[in-house]
Amino acid sequence: MSQVTNIPYEALSVGQQAAFEKTVEERDVQLFAAVSGDNNPVHLDAAFAAETLFKERIAHGMFTGALISAAIACRLPGPGTIYLGQQLKFTRPVKLGDTLTVKLEVLEKLPKNRVRIATRVFNQDGKQVVDGEAEVLAPSTEQTVTMPPMPQVTVN
Amino acid sequence: MSQVTNIPYEALSVGQQAAFEKTVEERDVQLFAAVSGDNNPVHLDAAFAAETLFKERIAHGMFTGALISAAIACRLPGPGTIYLGQQLKFTRPVKLGDTLTVKLEVLEKLPKNRVRIATRVFNQDGKQVVDGEAEVLAPSTEQTVTMPPMPQVTVN
């Protein structure tokens, strides 16, 4: 089990950044369909998707939203953060095999521990696939948290 | 395999609604942790969560976002919809066992097939847990789509 230390409100500064990469795999699309209930063929059926304007299967837009929320909850500010809001603009499709880079940047510190964070996601060609921003309640104290093991999930 | 018929732009009217219910289960929280990568103990560790201000485990905020996105993609307007954007305000925590009602309502028809849709989610006490709205590109033609089988997923 890994340990993660958050960044409390006082230690956050405007311009502070965090980033991580994630390659979108078949498993991710299957899992997101199962957890969201969205089994549209544009995500799951290659022959159907080939006839759409996307020409091939695409990931669910909100899968990228889920990656953003995890980056906020695990990295910046990290554990203890309370999610108040999220704006998302889906600017380009995400295809299977794309490598996404989620970039967070502190935009503004507001009163009462509230913080605005830019949430931008780029693909392997440097093209932006999601733009947006989060509003969070940052943790008031530094805390090191033991992260439970990631649930083991099998797609049959 | 089920079939779903979308509601094309021309057939959408302001005030048109769709709703569905979903009870948040242990499995949902485990799956969302796995697909997002957010394994924070407030979601997965009951003893840890008992010491937080929530007093018990809560679902990931963006899980409710995933339900909203599925409602748009599968119901209103349904298959063929292109997701342009989503605003979310997380107004109350969602706990395991809560029964959520996702309510969609067409707010405005914009030029070039764009539509604004209110995306509101309530718990079993009628209290709102998420407020927000989506912007989508509605399908230009009516289409009946064969939905692939939902991926079968096992949490170990």
Interface residues (C-beta under 8 A of the other chain):
Chain A: K22 D28 Q30 L31 F32 A33 A34 V35 S36 G37 D38 N39 N40 P41 V42 L44 D45 F48 H60 G61 M62 F63 G65 A66 L67 I68 S69 A70 A73 C74 P79 Y83 L84 G85 Q86 Q87 L88 K89 F90 G132 V145 T146 M147 P148 P149 M150 P151 Q152 V153 T154 V155 N156
Chain B: K22 D28 Q30 L31 F32 A33 A34 V35 S36 G37 D38 N39 N40 P41 V42 L44 D45 F48 H60 G61 M62 F63 G65 A66 L67 I68 S69 A70 A73 C74 P79 Y83 L84 G85 Q86 Q87 L88 K89 F90 G132 V145 T146 M147 P148 P149 M150 P151 Q152 V153 T154 V155 N156
